[in-house]
Amino acid sequence: MRPALTGLLLVALAASPAAAQTLLTNGSQVRVVAQSGDDLSSVNGADGYSVLVPPGATSLVIEFQSTPGTPVELMARNGLDVGIHPLTGNPTYSPDRADHFTMPNNLGMARLVIGPTDHPPITPGIYHIGFLRRAEDLAFEGFLKATVGGGPVETSTRSSSLISTRTPKAGTVR
């Protein structure tokens, strides 16, 4: 194997999360329970979440409902885990920690809407979703939902481990 290719392969392996994230089913809500941690510590990697955005998708809406006043930031990024610097692969709390991030409103709802006019715009791939604690020893819980709109939407079926592709009818709510 050529040295440049070997080096690239090693960098790619080093930047990959060690364990799998929880893959969200389009439009389904999951309960999130995060144990306490240090101020400015990320909930990502094996404790994070991900959603598949297929080619042709026009929107991704990620919502996290928690107790009002919970100091936690919702983060998302395509292709690389959140809370990681994209160039060094090291943990970071700088604006490079994610492509999209927001805090909950006074009702406890954090909502990210990613579409074709956002920066960066929606693109096909795996979006990694995580959280950033904004208080010392903060344990938090709530409900997380990711909804992909437009184009074929991939959902997992309960009867098998295969992924099926379905295009929902206009106005269909899942």
DAFEN-V510497 format. One record per backbone hydrogen bond with DSSP energy under -1.0 kcal/mol. NH is the residue of the N-H (numbers start at 1). CO is the residue of the C=O. Records with the same first field share a line. If there is no record, write none. Layout:
NH = CO + CO
This chain:
6 = 2
7 = 3
8 = 4
9 = 5
10 = 6
11 = 7
12 = 8
13 = 9
14 = 10
15 = 11
22 = 48
24 = 50
27 = 146
28 = 25
30 = 144
32 = 142
34 = 140
40 = 133
41 = 38
43 = 131
47 = 44
48 = 45
49 = 129
50 = 22
51 = 127
53 = 125
57 = 54
58 = 149
59 = 149
60 = 114
61 = 147
62 = 112
63 = 145
64 = 110
65 = 143
66 = 108
70 = 67
72 = 70
73 = 132
74 = 102
75 = 130
76 = 100
77 = 128
79 = 126
83 = 97
85 = 90
89 = 85
92 = 83
97 = 94
99 = 76
100 = 76
102 = 74
105 = 109
108 = 105
110 = 64
112 = 62
114 = 60
118 = 115
122 = 115
125 = 53
127 = 51
128 = 77
129 = 49
130 = 75
131 = 43
132 = 73
133 = 41
134 = 71
138 = 37
140 = 34
142 = 32
143 = 65
144 = 30
145 = 63
147 = 61
149 = 59
153 = 166
155 = 164
157 = 162
164 = 155
166 = 153
172 = 169
